[in-house]
Amino acid sequence: MQEKKSNAQEVIDRIIEGIQDKKGKEIVIVDMLKLGNSICDYFVICQGNSPTQVSAITDSIEDTVRINCKRKPYAVDGLRNAQWVAMDYGDILVHIFLPDVRKFYDIEHLWADATLTAIPDLD
């Protein structure tokens, strides 16, 4: 179990790096390991200010994780409109939102029993 968590933590760290590289904001990690029966172990949620930035963040995450962790997402959905992009890394789901779409769906609070960790913005 500890090895799984450290491997997941390395991927999460690289996801955060990819987000921050393109100035993504309001990063939240949702840890669902203790919930049981959840669709994955972690959500990583962030936002960009425009569809172009959301797409750039998506590309940056994919490149950073591929280069550093040798992992590709199983699926990426939402790039057509780039208002809400979901990236599936199996045990980790990444959600990149436009601010108003994120506020509307408020997915970080759907999992009330999960542990939420806010990552400070770089600037």
PyMOL commands that set and color helices and strands:
alter all, ss='L'
color gray80, all
select helices_A, chain A and resi 2-21+51-69+99-105+107-109
alter helices_A, ss='H'
color red, helices_A
select strands_A, chain A and resi 25-31+42-47+75-77+84-88+92-97+115-119
alter strands_A, ss='S'
color yellow, strands_A
deselect
rebuild
show_as cartoon
